[in-house]
Every structure is written in structure tokens, then in C-alpha cells.
Amino acid sequence: MSARARDFAARLGVAFPIVQAPMAGGPTTPALVAAVAEAGALGSIGAAMLGPRAIAEACAATRERTTRPFLVNLFVLPPASPSPAEVARALPRLAPFHEELGLPPPAIPNSWGEDLEAQVDAVLAARPAIVGTHFGPPPPRLLAGCRERGILVMSTATTPDEARALQATGVDAVVAQGAEAGGHRGTFLRPVGESLFGTMALVPAMVDAVRIPVIAAGGIMDGRGVAAALALGASAVQLGTAFLACPEAGTHPLHKAALASAGGTILTRGVTGRHARGLRNRLLVELDASAADAPDYLVQGALSGPLRAAAARQGRPELMAMWAGQGHAMARAEPAGEVVARLVREAGLQPA
Ligand SMILES: Cc1cc2nc3c(=O)[nH]c(=O)nc-3n(C[C@H](O)[C@H](O)[C@H](O)COP(=O)(O)O)c2cc1C
């Protein structure tokens, strides 16, 4: 293991430079985060879709299971304010899915998403060892609050320019999210189409672009990927899809099952209004066809939420959004502690 990986693991307070990615929407349960932490890696709570009370509860439930450090991650986005015309145009595209699922016609929700200011308060009050942000740098109040409390901050970048911009705001580390990655692209400077670096190209370019540690993410599924990312100069690795099938993960059982059988992935903004990579199915194919006209993130995500939830309840995987990376077929249904132990063994890592 490189000196930079050992030093960074020590800074994070973990034995191994391995991060279980934050995954909003259910997968990153306290049981998963704690199992990863107990195995010597960094577990992360994906808190982007949790309100302040749920953030406090998730942190408390994690602390009941482990005394080790963990990360809490938020999406950094301005509040949504769609025009009525934009929303009116989006609803008819979702209506056929509602009909098929026996739901009332799509309607305007009470809210477009969680209030970031309230989430920031809850995260600072919970005082995790590490805070992460996706879709942009931490808001100044979050960064200042983390500084006061000695909380490390890491944010996602998808290009070397984004890494430089994050470094300039004062974050402690950047997550280099390659195009292979599952879930939403963290891109925030240029159009997504210009920001799709594969992990192999992105990690060394980012390592050369910034002084702060770079955490490699995207397509890393086993010890070969861990060793390759560290050889490219990463200070740590972050894996999401590799943990989705763990028994501790809150991933829907049909999503877990589909990881092995899906015919690849699709990157589309059609489901939520921001580009995200998920298992290829009918919902992603059909919504991708009208992706260019979909309203922005939060709005399209809130509008398509009820049909996705109904599909999950009714056991209809073809109409669920099952976010996953290109390495999905290599995800194993092993306990999270065994995933970490296997990565450590296969990559030949020594504890920091
Ligand atoms: C189901 C799912 C949900 C995700 N949610 C988040 C999130 O809430 N915050 C975040 O920073 N990244 C999120 N990501 C992206 C991960 O942080 C990471 O970039 C990605 O998982 C790495 O690629 P891999 O899936 O190939 O390991 C998510 C990924 C997946 C698969």
C-alpha cells in the first residue's frame, strides 16, 4: 500500500483506504455502514433524501452498532422552482405508467425534496467524523461548521477542473467519479457529455491536478480494481455497486437480484432530471426517449417518484429505477464485512 493511501486511511481513522459509497434512497442502512466500519473501512450514510429527523436517527442507529468513524453525504442543490408549464408538460409522459400500475394520474407533489438548510443543521448536530457532498462543493455554512467541529469534508468531482474548483473551496479530499459509476453523476461545471472520463483516465489526471487526496470511484468491484486505482495514484477507493447486494444493504430484493441478470446499464436524465446510471430496463429505456424534455433534478425525480415506489411495492422491476454501475454483474451477495475482507485480501492491503 502506498504511503499516501496509508496516511489517508489514518486521517480517516480507518485501517484500510476503502470507502463504502453513500447511496441515497435506501441501500446504506445503519447495519451496512456499521458492518463496513467494523471491518476496518469507511461506511457512508447517503442522507440526501432524508429529512433532519431521519438523519439524526440514522446516525444514532449507526452509533448503536459501532464506535468507529462514518461519513454522512448530502446532495448540494438549489431549491427547485419549476414553471407550471414545465410541470404540465412532464405529467402526461408519466401518465401511461400510472395507468399500468393502477395509480391515480400523476399530480404535483407537496414538496420537491428535502430542505438543504435543515439537512445541514442535522448533519452538523450529528457530528459524523466525515461529511461528503455530491453535485457541488459544500455550502459555506456546512464547510465552516465542519471546520469548527474537526469534521473532514470530501466532495465528488467528475473532471480535473471540478477537482481544482473543489480544492479551491477548501475541501479535504475529492472523490474522482468515473463514468462507469452507478447512481447520479456528480458533475457540476460543464455538461455531463463533456464530463464522462473513465476511472482509468480520470484518477491520474486528477491526482496531477490537485494537492489534496483523490478517492477513486466507478467500476471498482474487487481487489484488482482496488490495486489498479491505488497504482494510478488514488489515496483511497470508493465502491457503491459492490455493496448493493450485501444482506445488510437496504437495496430492494428485486434490485439485488437484477444485478446479476441485467443486460448492462443506461446513463439517462429521463428518470430524475439528472444523469444517473442504472440497470437497463423498460422504465429507463422509455424515459430516456424523452430525457431531453424532462424537467430538472428534484422536479422530474419527485414527479416520477410515486410510480417508482408503486413498482417497487408491486414487485415490478421493469418499472423500478435500479441504480448501479457498469461492474454490476460482479456484485456478490456477501455480508459487507466479508466484501471488505475480500477486497483487502485480494489487493494485498496492510492495515494503516
Ligand atoms: C444506488 C446508488 C446510489 C448512489 N447514491 C449516491 C449518493 O447519495 N451520494 C453520492 O455521493 N454518491 C452516490 N452514488 C455514487 C457513488 O458515490 C459512487 O460514485 C459510485 O457508486 C461508484 O461507482 P460503482 O457503483 O461502480 O462502485 C450512488 C451510487 C449508487 C449505485
PDBQT file of the ligand as one rigid body, heavy atoms in Angstrom, charges set to zero:
ROOT
HETATM    1  C1  LIG A 401     -27.621   3.046  -5.817  1.00  0.00    +0.000 C 
HETATM    2  C2  LIG A 401     -26.615   4.163  -5.807  1.00  0.00    +0.000 A 
HETATM    3  C3  LIG A 401     -26.906   5.332  -5.123  1.00  0.00    +0.000 A 
HETATM    4  C4  LIG A 401     -25.941   6.358  -5.042  1.00  0.00    +0.000 A 
HETATM    5  N1  LIG A 401     -26.213   7.473  -4.291  1.00  0.00    +0.000 NA
HETATM    6  C5  LIG A 401     -25.211   8.387  -4.055  1.00  0.00    +0.000 A 
HETATM    7  C6  LIG A 401     -25.385   9.414  -3.100  1.00  0.00    +0.000 A 
HETATM    8  O1  LIG A 401     -26.418   9.533  -2.454  1.00  0.00    +0.000 OA
HETATM    9  N2  LIG A 401     -24.358  10.277  -2.913  1.00  0.00    +0.000 N 
HETATM   10  C7  LIG A 401     -23.166  10.165  -3.592  1.00  0.00    +0.000 A 
HETATM   11  O2  LIG A 401     -22.253  10.964  -3.368  1.00  0.00    +0.000 OA
HETATM   12  N3  LIG A 401     -22.978   9.189  -4.497  1.00  0.00    +0.000 NA
HETATM   13  C8  LIG A 401     -23.971   8.287  -4.736  1.00  0.00    +0.000 A 
HETATM   14  N4  LIG A 401     -23.763   7.259  -5.618  1.00  0.00    +0.000 N 
HETATM   15  C9  LIG A 401     -22.494   7.218  -6.383  1.00  0.00    +0.000 C 
HETATM   16  C10 LIG A 401     -21.366   6.638  -5.536  1.00  0.00    +0.000 C 
HETATM   17  O3  LIG A 401     -20.908   7.579  -4.594  1.00  0.00    +0.000 OA
HETATM   18  C11 LIG A 401     -20.152   6.241  -6.381  1.00  0.00    +0.000 C 
HETATM   19  O4  LIG A 401     -19.756   7.313  -7.185  1.00  0.00    +0.000 OA
HETATM   20  C12 LIG A 401     -20.415   5.040  -7.261  1.00  0.00    +0.000 C 
HETATM   21  O5  LIG A 401     -21.161   4.063  -6.597  1.00  0.00    +0.000 OA
HETATM   22  C13 LIG A 401     -19.074   4.432  -7.696  1.00  0.00    +0.000 C 
HETATM   23  O6  LIG A 401     -19.246   3.544  -8.759  1.00  0.00    +0.000 OA
HETATM   24  P1  LIG A 401     -19.631   1.980  -8.578  1.00  0.00    +0.000 P 
HETATM   25  O7  LIG A 401     -21.094   1.997  -8.316  1.00  0.00    +0.000 OA
HETATM   26  O8  LIG A 401     -19.238   1.401  -9.870  1.00  0.00    +0.000 OA
HETATM   27  O9  LIG A 401     -18.844   1.471  -7.400  1.00  0.00    +0.000 OA
HETATM   28  C14 LIG A 401     -24.698   6.231  -5.716  1.00  0.00    +0.000 A 
HETATM   29  C15 LIG A 401     -24.433   5.044  -6.415  1.00  0.00    +0.000 A 
HETATM   30  C16 LIG A 401     -25.363   4.011  -6.462  1.00  0.00    +0.000 A 
HETATM   31  C17 LIG A 401     -25.011   2.743  -7.186  1.00  0.00    +0.000 C 
ENDROOT
TORSDOF 0
